């Protein structure tokens, strides 16, 4: 196997597999660098930057692209979303954001320009030692770029993990002049503000738990259980009835099932009845589920008034 010059490899590995060529030339000769490039053990994926081949992964390429771009830029859009851990890596191109007066033409780099942009807090944060745009801005930037299901999934996941709020996202949307798909994004934010935190809960909101005869439910209603907070999916407070939407299309596993049963028992001790609907039934029998929900609530009301949950 062809090996890299020892000093060059030490330099590259000490910098996470990436280094500017000008820095490398201060340590080893140009001929040594050229030899490493010819053998394929080192590549120049972006101008003026060297990458150690066996250390290449999406984060390494992103770091190399930033070095090639230079100062006053940050990873953004799909690249930043990947670094945030909210979505998988999308494509090979690296997205960066800079001020409008910068012109960046580098193969494999997509440059975005934002008026008033500065690569510093609060617009930019450091994550995995990489400067990236804030999560709220990143989610809105990615809305027009992601394929259909993925664009909703990224925002839903961030809201469910309490990494963002619908209110913060709405403020950015309102301040964005041109945004493809704005109307559908507003609908999603409305549902998130109502308490939905998964695609199945969004489905339930639109198809089952709203409309004629349905009361006003609490979504993601907090209840203290054994010194921790549990969040109830769709809670009818007067009837003390919680409807759980089991989102896994497949078997949840014994551990998850045991956790569900323990939580249901704890809620029962508080006088809260838990009714679980499976993913398949919710999506294939919405009318039947609506009918069951109304019958259950009517039966609970017949039992007489229930004490308020303290």
VOBA-1610 file (N, C-alpha, C; in pm, whole numbers, padded with zeros to 5 digits, always signed):
BEGIN
Unk+00084-00120+00000Unk+00000+00000+00000Unk+00088+00125+00000Unk+00051+00221-00084Unk+00123+00347-00089Unk+00093+00427+00037Unk+00192+00484+00098Unk+00173+00560+00220Unk+00198+00708+00193Unk+00136+00790+00277Unk+00155+00934+00269Unk+00282+00970+00344Unk+00350+01074+00299Unk+00463+01128+00373Unk+00423+01137+00521Unk+00512+01087+00609Unk+00478+01078+00751Unk+00438+01211+00811Unk+00514+01316+00783Unk+00483+01447+00840Unk+00351+01501+00785Unk+00323+01476+00658Unk+00198+01522+00599Unk+00079+01449+00661Unk+00094+01318+00678Unk-00016+01242+00738Unk-00040+01286+00882Unk+00068+01309+00957Unk+00052+01355+01095Unk-00021+01489+01098Unk+00013+01578+01008Unk-00051+01709+01001Unk-00200+01693+00968Unk-00232+01610+00870Unk-00371+01591+00830Unk-00453+01528+00942Unk-00400+01422+01001Unk-00477+01355+01107Unk-00491+01444+01229Unk-00394+01529+01255Unk-00405+01621+01368Unk-00507+01730+01346Unk-00551+01746+01220Unk-00652+01847+01187Unk-00780+01782+01132Unk-00806+01662+01180Unk-00930+01596+01141Unk-00934+01551+00997Unk-00819+01532+00934Unk-00812+01484+00797Unk-00817+01593+00693Unk-00815+01721+00736Unk-00827+01834+00643Unk-00724+01939+00679Unk-00661+01997+00576Unk-00568+02105+00601Unk-00555+02189+00475Unk-00532+02318+00492Unk-00507+02404+00376Unk-00372+02369+00316Unk-00365+02374+00184Unk-00241+02337+00116Unk-00128+02431+00156Unk-00156+02559+00174Unk-00051+02653+00212Unk+00009+02617+00347Unk-00072+02562+00436Unk-00022+02519+00567Unk+00064+02394+00551Unk+00016+02301+00467Unk+00093+02178+00445Unk+00229+02208+00383Unk+00235+02306+00295Unk+00361+02339+00228Unk+00464+02399+00323Unk+00420+02439+00441Unk+00515+02487+00543Unk+00580+02370+00618Unk+00523+02249+00599Unk+00571+02131+00672Unk+00645+02034+00580Unk+00592+02013+00460Unk+00653+01920+00366Unk+00671+01989+00231Unk+00747+01925+00144Unk+00775+01984+00013Unk+00655+01972-00081Unk+00652+02057-00182Unk+00546+02051-00282Unk+00547+01919-00356Unk+00667+01864-00376Unk+00676+01735-00446Unk+00612+01623-00363Unk+00629+01630-00230Unk+00567+01528-00144Unk+00415+01538-00151Unk+00364+01660-00156Unk+00219+01680-00167Unk+00170+01629-00302Unk+00242+01661-00410Unk+00204+01616-00543Unk+00203+01465-00552Unk+00303+01401-00488Unk+00308+01254-00489Unk+00187+01196-00416Unk+00153+01253-00301Unk+00037+01205-00226Unk-00092+01220-00307Unk-00102+01328-00383Unk-00220+01349-00468Unk-00223+01248-00583Unk-00107+01220-00643Unk-00102+01126-00755Unk-00141+00985-00710Unk-00100+00947-00592Unk-00129+00812-00544Unk-00274+00797-00499Unk-00344+00908-00480Unk-00483+00901-00437Unk-00502+00891-00287Unk-00393+00890-00211Unk-00404+00884-00065Unk-00448+01018-00008Unk-00427+01124-00083Unk-00474+01258-00047Unk-00545+01313-00169Unk-00655+01385-00148Unk-00726+01446-00261Unk-00745+01595-00234Unk-00769+01669-00341Unk-00801+01811-00330Unk-00944+01830-00379Unk-01040+01799-00292Unk-01181+01805-00331Unk-01227+01948-00355Unk-01159+02043-00289Unk-01189+02185-00305Unk-01059+02261-00322Unk-01063+02375-00389Unk-00939+02450-00412Unk-00864+02484-00284Unk-00732+02464-00289Unk-00641+02505-00181Unk-00657+02425-00053Unk-00724+02309-00060Unk-00747+02228+00060Unk-00715+02082+00029Unk-00646+02017+00123Unk-00611+01876+00110Unk-00694+01793+00208Unk-00738+01675+00162Unk-00814+01582+00246Unk-00747+01446+00242Unk-00737+01385+00359Unk-00685+01250+00368Unk-00795+01153+00325Unk-00770+01072+00225Unk-00875+00992+00164Unk-00948+00903+00264Unk-00875+00837+00352Unk-00943+00743+00443Unk-01013+00813+00559Unk-01011+00945+00560Unk-01080+01018+00667Unk-01200+01097+00614Unk-01233+01076+00487Unk-01340+01155+00427Unk-01478+01105+00471Unk-01560+01196+00520Unk-01701+01171+00548Unk-01771+01307+00535Unk-01903+01314+00543Unk-01972+01442+00518Unk-01921+01559+00601Unk-01893+01538+00729Unk-01846+01649+00813Unk-01706+01694+00770Unk-01621+01599+00727Unk-01488+01636+00681Unk-01496+01719+00554Unk-01581+01678+00461Unk-01598+01754+00337Unk-01653+01893+00367Unk-01743+01902+00463Unk-01798+02034+00498Unk-01689+02124+00554Unk-01602+02069+00637Unk-01491+02148+00692Unk-01396+02191+00580Unk-01370+02101+00487Unk-01281+02134+00374Unk-01342+02245+00288Unk-01472+02237+00264Unk-01538+02340+00184Unk-01529+02476+00250Unk-01548+02480+00381Unk-01539+02608+00453Unk-01399+02666+00445Unk-01297+02581+00457Unk-01159+02629+00444Unk-01136+02688+00305Unk-01194+02625+00203Unk-01178+02674+00068Unk-01253+02805+00045Unk-01370+02816+00106Unk-01451+02938+00093Unk-01383+03057+00160Unk-01324+03032+00276Unk-01259+03140+00348Unk-01347+03197+00459Unk-01308+03309+00519Unk-01378+03363+00636Unk-01515+03421+00600Unk-01590+03456+00707Unk-01720+03522+00694Unk-01822+03437+00621Unk-01816+03307+00643Unk-01914+03215+00585Unk-01945+03107+00688Unk-02061+03045+00675Unk-02101+02937+00765Unk-02178+02832+00687Unk-02171+02709+00734Unk-02251+02604+00674Unk-02399+02637+00696Unk-02481+02607+00596Unk-02622+02643+00606Unk-02707+02544+00527Unk-02836+02568+00526Unk-02932+02491+00448Unk-02917+02340+00473Unk-02913+02259+00368Unk-02913+02114+00386Unk-02791+02064+00462Unk-02676+02129+00443Unk-02555+02087+00513Unk-02567+02114+00663Unk-02615+02232+00698Unk-02633+02265+00839Unk-02737+02174+00904Unk-02842+02142+00830Unk-02947+02054+00885Unk-02889+01918+00921Unk-02798+01868+00838Unk-02731+01741+00868Unk-02644+01753+00992Unk-02568+01862+01002Unk-02481+01881+01118Unk-02564+01893+01246Unk-02680+01956+01237Unk-02769+01966+01353Unk-02823+01829+01395Unk-02816+01731+01306Unk-02864+01597+01339Unk-03013+01580+01322Unk-03078+01673+01253Unk-03223+01668+01235Unk-03262+01588+01112Unk-03174+01582+01012Unk-03205+01514+00887Unk-03080+01444+00835Unk-03097+01341+00753Unk-02979+01273+00694Unk-02910+01361+00593Unk-02791+01316+00552Unk-02713+01391+00455Unk-02783+01389+00319Unk-02803+01506+00259Unk-02871+01516+00131Unk-02772+01562+00024Unk-02731+01472-00064Unk-02646+01509-00175Unk-02502+01535-00135Unk-02421+01562-00236Unk-02279+01583-00215Unk-02240+01730-00206Unk-02326+01818-00248Unk-02290+01960-00249Unk-02297+02019-00108Unk-02204+02110-00079Unk-02196+02174+00051Unk-02262+02313+00041Unk-02355+02340+00131Unk-02425+02467+00131Unk-02362+02561+00233Unk-02334+02684+00191Unk-02281+02786+00282Unk-02361+02914+00262Unk-02361+02998+00365Unk-02425+03130+00355Unk-02320+03237+00385Unk-02324+03344+00306Unk-02233+03457+00324Unk-02312+03586+00304Unk-02244+03697+00319Unk-02305+03828+00293Unk-02322+03848+00142Unk-02411+03938+00100Unk-02437+03957-00044Unk-02318+04004-00125Unk-02219+04068-00063Unk-02108+04124-00141Unk-02001+04020-00174Unk-02016+03898-00124Unk-01917+03794-00154Unk-01961+03712-00274Unk-01868+03680-00362Unk-01896+03596-00478Unk-01813+03469-00467Unk-01882+03359-00451Unk-01813+03231-00431Unk-01849+03138-00546Unk-01750+03097-00619Unk-01770+03003-00730Unk-01674+02887-00713Unk-01717+02788-00638Unk-01636+02670-00612Unk-01719+02547-00646Unk-01664+02463-00727Unk-01736+02341-00766Unk-01768+02258-00642Unk-01893+02217-00631Unk-01936+02138-00517Unk-01986+02219-00400Unk-01981+02352-00412Unk-02028+02441-00305Unk-02144+02524-00357Unk-02254+02527-00283Unk-02369+02612-00316Unk-02366+02731-00221Unk-02347+02850-00277Unk-02338+02971-00194Unk-02473+03043-00191Unk-02519+03072-00069Unk-02641+03150-00048Unk-02600+03284+00013Unk-02675+03388-00019Unk-02642+03521+00030Unk-02760+03577+00109Unk-02730+03637+00224Unk-02836+03694+00308Unk-02794+03833+00352Unk-02881+03927+00330Unk-02853+04065+00371Unk-02833+04071+00522Unk-02729+04142+00562Unk-02701+04156+00705Unk-02638+04035+00769Unk-02598+03937+00688Unk-02542+03815+00745Unk-02402+03840+00800Unk-02378+03786+00919Unk-02244+03785+00979Unk-02222+03647+01040Unk-02107+03591+01014Unk-02076+03456+01060Unk-02036+03456+01207Unk-02128+03498+01290Unk-02103+03505+01435Unk-02237+03498+01507Unk-02237+03471+01638Unk-02363+03467+01712Unk-02435+03601+01704Unk-02570+03604+01704Unk-02658+03488+01720Unk-02694+03417+01589Unk-02648+03470+01475Unk-02684+03407+01348Unk-02616+03272+01329Unk-02497+03258+01385Unk-02418+03137+01363Unk-02375+03079+01498Unk-02381+02948+01508Unk-02334+02877+01626Unk-02230+02775+01582Unk-02157+02721+01677Unk-02056+02618+01646Unk-02107+02484+01697Unk-02111+02388+01607Unk-02154+02253+01642Unk-02061+02155+01572Unk-02011+02057+01647Unk-01910+01964+01594Unk-01791+02041+01538Unk-01756+02151+01603Unk-01644+02238+01565Unk-01664+02303+01428Unk-01789+02311+01383Unk-01820+02372+01255Unk-01916+02489+01275Unk-01889+02604+01213Unk-01984+02716+01222Unk-02104+02689+01132Unk-02223+02691+01190Unk-02345+02663+01113Unk-02452+02764+01150Unk-02546+02784+01059Unk-02657+02874+01086Unk-02746+02815+01196Unk-02812+02903+01272Unk-02899+02858+01379Unk-03007+02764+01329Unk-03055+02676+01416Unk-03149+02572+01374Unk-03278+02631+01319Unk-03333+02733+01384Unk-03459+02790+01337Unk-03446+02839+01193Unk-03342+02916+01166Unk-03320+02967+01031Unk-03293+02853+00933Unk-03217+02755+00977Unk-03184+02642+00890Unk-03309+02566+00848Unk-03400+02543+00942Unk-03523+02470+00910Unk-03605+02542+00803Unk-03615+02674+00815Unk-03692+02749+00716Unk-03617+02754+00583Unk-03485+02770+00587Unk-03406+02769+00464Unk-03425+02638+00386Unk-03439+02529+00458Unk-03447+02398+00393Unk-03587+02363+00343Unk-03688+02436+00387Unk-03826+02403+00351Unk-03844+02388+00199Unk-03796+02479+00116Unk-03816+02462-00029Unk-03723+02359-00092Unk-03618+02317-00020Unk-03516+02231-00080Unk-03539+02082-00058Unk-03606+02047+00050Unk-03625+01907+00084Unk-03741+01847+00005Unk-03734+01716-00025Unk-03849+01649-00088Unk-03968+01645+00008Unk-04088+01635-00047Unk-04214+01644+00027Unk-04216+01597+00171Unk-04208+01464+00198Unk-04220+01417+00336Unk-04107+01466+00427Unk-03986+01481+00369Unk-03871+01518+00451Unk-03881+01660+00504Unk-03941+01751+00428Unk-03947+01890+00472Unk-04032+01902+00598Unk-04142+01828+00603Unk-04225+01829+00724Unk-04156+01755+00838Unk-04091+01642+00805Unk-04030+01558+00908Unk-03924+01634+00987Unk-03844+01716+00918Unk-03737+01788+00987Unk-03794+01885+01090Unk-03897+01959+01053Unk-03957+02056+01145Unk-04030+01985+01258Unk-04102+01879+01225Unk-04176+01804+01328Unk-04078+01745+01430Unk-03968+01688+01380Unk-03871+01627+01471Unk-03808+01731+01563Unk-03772+01847+01509Unk-03711+01951+01592Unk-03809+02003+01696Unk-03936+02017+01659Unk-04037+02063+01755Unk-04063+01957+01861Unk-04068+01830+01819Unk-04093+01721+01915Unk-03981+01710+02017Unk-03857+01738+01975Unk-03743+01733+02066Unk-03723+01864+02142Unk-03816+01957+02122Unk-03812+02089+02188Unk-03684+02166+02155Unk-03633+02145+02032Unk-03519+02222+01983Unk-03563+02355+01924Unk-03691+02366+01894Unk-03746+02489+01840Unk-03892+02498+01882Unk-03957+02607+01845Unk-04099+02624+01873Unk-04168+02675+01747Unk-04297+02646+01731Unk-04369+02700+01615Unk-04366+02852+01611Unk-04366+02915+01728Unk-04367+03061+01733Unk-04237+03119+01676Unk-04124+03059+01711Unk-03996+03108+01660Unk-03986+03088+01509Unk-04033+02973+01462Unk-04029+02947+01319Unk-04122+03042+01243Unk-04238+03069+01299Unk-04333+03159+01233Unk-04273+03299+01218Unk-04199+03344+01319Unk-04138+03476+01311Unk-04040+03484+01195Unk-03964+03376+01171Unk-03869+03375+01059Unk-03943+03370+00926Unk-04049+03291+00919Unk-04128+03285+00795Unk-04184+03423+00763Unk-04238+03491+00864Unk-04296+03624+00842Unk-04192+03723+00790Unk-04066+03703+00830Unk-03960+03796+00790Unk-03893+03757+00658Unk-03934+03644+00601Unk-03874+03596+00476Unk-03958+03642+00358Unk-03898+03718+00268Unk-03974+03777+00158Unk-04023+03673+00058Unk-03936+03587+00012Unk-03973+03487-00087Unk-03948+03348-00029Unk-04055+03269-00023Unk-04043+03134+00034Unk-04144+03043-00035Unk-04094+02951-00115Unk-04182+02857-00184Unk-04250+02766-00082Unk-04379+02743-00102Unk-04454+02656-00011Unk-04492+02722+00120Unk-04498+02854+00122Unk-04528+02928+00245Unk-04663+02886+00305Unk-04766+02873+00220Unk-04900+02843+00270Unk-04903+02709+00344Unk-04843+02605+00285Unk-04843+02474+00351Unk-04758+02475+00477Unk-04654+02558+00480Unk-04573+02570+00601Unk-04653+02634+00713Unk-04731+02736+00681Unk-04816+02798+00783Unk-04915+02696+00841Unk-04971+02610+00755Unk-05064+02507+00805Unk-04993+02415+00903Unk-04871+02373+00868Unk-04795+02286+00957Unk-04768+02356+01090Unk-04728+02482+01086Unk-04701+02555+01210Unk-04827+02570+01294Unk-04942+02589+01229Unk-05069+02595+01302Unk-05093+02466+01379Unk-05067+02353+01313Unk-05089+02223+01378Unk-04990+02202+01493Unk-04867+02245+01473Unk-04768+02231+01580Unk-04804+02319+01699Unk-04855+02438+01672Unk-04898+02526+01781Unk-05016+02465+01857Unk-05096+02385+01787Unk-05209+02318+01852Unk-05164+02201+01937Unk-05036+02162+01924Unk-04982+02056+02008Unk-04944+01928+01937Unk-04963+01920+01805Unk-04925+01799+01732Unk-04773+01787+01729Unk-04723+01663+01744Unk-04579+01642+01747Unk-04535+01522+01664Unk-04619+01475+01573Unk-04581+01366+01484Unk-04674+01370+01363Unk-04633+01299+01257Unk-04718+01292+01138Unk-04851+01226+01172Unk-04847+01127+01260Unk-04971+01059+01296Unk-05064+01153+01373Unk-05007+01237+01459Unk-05091+01333+01531Unk-05148+01438+01436Unk-05072+01475+01335Unk-05124+01566+01233Unk-05241+01502+01160Unk-05225+01375+01125Unk-05334+01300+01061Unk-05456+01297+01153Unk-05433+01264+01279Unk-05544+01258+01374Unk-05614+01391+01390Unk-05536+01498+01390Unk-05594+01632+01405Unk-05688+01661+01289Unk-05644+01632+01167Unk-05722+01665+01048Unk-05837+01569+01023Unk-05817+01440+01054Unk-05913+01339+01012Unk-06004+01287+01123Unk-05962+01303+01250Unk-06035+01234+01356Unk-06078+01326+01470Unk-05983+01397+01529Unk-06011+01465+01656Unk-06058+01609+01641Unk-06102+01648+01525Unk-06164+01779+01505Unk-06292+01760+01425Unk-06375+01861+01425Unk-06497+01852+01347Unk-06620+01832+01433Unk-06729+01799+01369Unk-06860+01790+01434Unk-06860+01694+01553Unk-06907+01746+01667Unk-06922+01663+01785Unk-06799+01647+01870Unk-06682+01681+01817Unk-06559+01663+01892Unk-06536+01780+01988Unk-06499+01750+02112Unk-06466+01857+02206Unk-06330+01917+02174Unk-06290+02017+02249Unk-06156+02074+02234Unk-06059+01994+02320Unk-05967+01928+02253Unk-05870+01843+02323Unk-05744+01922+02358Unk-05673+01873+02461Unk-05538+01920+02489Unk-05441+01824+02420Unk-05343+01878+02348Unk-05244+01793+02283Unk-05109+01812+02352Unk-05041+01699+02373Unk-04915+01698+02449Unk-04936+01762+02586Unk-05039+01716+02655Unk-05078+01770+02786Unk-04982+01717+02893Unk-04916+01804+02970Unk-04818+01757+03069Unk-04884+01708+03199Unk-04840+01592+03245Unk-04888+01534+03371Unk-04766+01481+03446Unk-04757+01512+03575Unk-04645+01462+03656Unk-04672+01320+03701Unk-04577+01230+03673Unk-04585+01089+03714Unk-04452+01051+03776Unk-04454+01015+03903Unk-04332+00969+03971Unk-04215+01067+03947Unk-04237+01193+03977Unk-04134+01298+03970Unk-04081+01323+03829Unk-04156+01287+03727Unk-04121+01323+03591Unk-04248+01364+03518Unk-04230+01426+03403Unk-04345+01476+03327Unk-04372+01385+03208Unk-04496+01339+03199Unk-04543+01264+03083Unk-04631+01356+03000Unk-04625+01339+02869Unk-04704+01422+02779Unk-04810+01335+02711Unk-04935+01371+02731Unk-05047+01294+02679Unk-05079+01341+02536Unk-05096+01246+02445Unk-05113+01281+02303Unk-05237+01367+02280Unk-05354+01312+02311Unk-05480+01383+02288Unk-05566+01363+02412Unk-05576+01467+02494Unk-05636+01453+02627Unk-05765+01531+02637Unk-05873+01461+02678Unk-06001+01524+02707Unk-06007+01544+02858Unk-05983+01667+02903Unk-05968+01691+03047Unk-06097+01666+03126Unk-06216+01715+03083Unk-06336+01691+03165Unk-06364+01542+03185Unk-06337+01461+03083Unk-06362+01317+03093Unk-06241+01240+03144Unk-06132+01309+03166Unk-06007+01244+03207Unk-05976+01122+03120Unk-05977+01144+02990Unk-05952+01037+02894Unk-05841+01080+02800Unk-05740+00995+02788Unk-05625+01023+02702Unk-05622+00924+02587Unk-05619+00978+02466Unk-05610+00895+02346Unk-05466+00898+02297Unk-05401+00782+02300Unk-05263+00771+02257Unk-05257+00720+02113Unk-05174+00785+02032Unk-05160+00747+01892Unk-05028+00673+01877Unk-05036+00541+01868Unk-04915+00459+01858Unk-04861+00469+01717Unk-04756+00551+01700Unk-04710+00587+01567Unk-04629+00482+01496Unk-04574+00382+01565Unk-04492+00282+01497Unk-04580+00193+01411Unk-04547+00187+01282Unk-04625+00103+01193Unk-04598-00046+01220Unk-04488-00075+01288Unk-04452-00215+01314Unk-04445-00237+01464Unk-04403-00356+01502Unk-04401-00392+01644Unk-04311-00298+01723Unk-04360-00253+01838Unk-04288-00153+01918Unk-04177-00216+02002Unk-04179-00347+02020Unk-04077-00411+02101Unk-04123-00426+02245Unk-04066-00526+02314Unk-04109-00556+02450Unk-04079-00444+02548Unk-03962-00380+02531Unk-03925-00273+02625Unk-04022-00156+02613Unk-04049-00112+02490Unk-04143-00002+02470Unk-04283-00040+02520Unk-04322-00162+02494Unk-04454-00207+02538Unk-04464-00204+02690Unk-04360-00249+02758Unk-04360-00248+02904Unk-04365-00105+02957Unk-04292-00014+02893Unk-04296+00127+02933Unk-04436+00185+02917Unk-04501+00151+02806Unk-04637+00199+02783Unk-04732+00149+02892Unk-04722+00020+02926Unk-04811-00037+03026Unk-04788+00026+03163Unk-04663+00049+03198Unk-04634+00112+03327Unk-04690+00255+03333Unk-04676+00327+03224Unk-04729+00463+03222Unk-04881+00463+03228Unk-04943+00371+03156Unk-05089+00361+03158Unk-05140+00330+03299Unk-05067+00243+03370Unk-05106+00209+03507Unk-05095+00329+03599Unk-04987+00406+03583Unk-04968+00525+03665Unk-05077+00629+03637Unk-05114+00643+03513Unk-05221+00737+03479Unk-05355+00689+03534Unk-05378+00558+03531Unk-05502+00504+03586Unk-05513+00535+03734Unk-05399+00533+03805Unk-05400+00567+03947Unk-05440+00712+03971Unk-05423+00796+03869Unk-05465+00935+03876Unk-05607+00955+03825Unk-05671+00844+03785Unk-05807+00853+03735Unk-05817+00881+03587Unk-05707+00866+03515Unk-05705+00893+03371Unk-05711+00761+03294Unk-05811+00747+03209Unk-05823+00631+03124Unk-05741+00654+02996Unk-05663+00554+02958Unk-05582+00562+02837Unk-05640+00470+02731Unk-05668+00526+02615Unk-05717+00449+02500Unk-05613+00460+02390Unk-05566+00345+02341Unk-05461+00345+02239Unk-05517+00302+02104Unk-05482+00378+02001Unk-05518+00344+01865Unk-05390+00317+01786Unk-05389+00207+01712Unk-05270+00172+01635Unk-05260+00257+01508Unk-05139+00262+01456Unk-05114+00335+01332Unk-05206+00286+01220Unk-05215+00153+01204Unk-05294+00098+01094Unk-05441+00136+01109Unk-05495+00127+01230Unk-05638+00156+01246Unk-05666+00304+01226Unk-05579+00389+01276Unk-05598+00533+01259Unk-05600+00572+01113Unk-05512+00512+01033Unk-05497+00554+00894Unk-05592+00482+00799Unk-05643+00365+00839Unk-05733+00291+00749Unk-05878+00295+00791Unk-05905+00328+00918Unk-06044+00332+00967Unk-06073+00462+01042Unk-06045+00578+00984Unk-06064+00703+01058Unk-06209+00726+01104Unk-06306+00690+01021Unk-06447+00711+01060Unk-06484+00624+01179Unk-06438+00499+01178Unk-06467+00409+01289Unk-06401+00459+01417Unk-06279+00510+01406Unk-06209+00563+01523Unk-06284+00685+01578Unk-06328+00774+01489Unk-06408+00891+01533Unk-06530+00845+01612Unk-06599+00745+01560Unk-06718+00693+01627Unk-06683+00639+01766Unk-06573+00565+01775Unk-06531+00509+01905Unk-06496+00620+02003Unk-06426+00723+01956Unk-06388+00834+02044Unk-06511+00901+02103Unk-06610+00929+02021Unk-06732+00995+02069Unk-06809+00907+02167Unk-06816+00777+02140Unk-06885+00686+02231Unk-06814+00678+02366Unk-06679+00671+02363Unk-06601+00663+02488Unk-06621+00788+02571Unk-06614+00903+02508Unk-06632+01028+02582Unk-06772+01039+02639Unk-06873+00996+02561Unk-07011+01001+02611Unk-07027+00910+02732Unk-06966+00791+02727Unk-06975+00699+02840Unk-06906+00754+02963Unk-06794+00822+02945Unk-06723+00881+03059Unk-06804+00993+03121Unk-06876+01070+03040Unk-06957+01179+03094Unk-07075+01126+03174Unk-07129+01011+03133Unk-07242+00952+03204Unk-07204+00915+03346Unk-07078+00887+03370Unk-07032+00849+03504Unk-07043+00963+03603Unk-07069+01083+03555Unk-07079+01198+03645Unk-06952+01278+03645Unk-06954+01397+03705Unk-06838+01486+03703Unk-06719+01424+03774Unk-06604+01444+03717Unk-06479+01394+03774Unk-06405+01508+03839Unk-06334+01482+03949Unk-06258+01590+04015Unk-06149+01645+03923Unk-06117+01770+03939Unk-06012+01832+03857Unk-05877+01773+03892Unk-05797+01752+03789Unk-05663+01694+03808Unk-05568+01801+03859Unk-05515+01784+03981Unk-05426+01884+04038Unk-05284+01861+03998
//
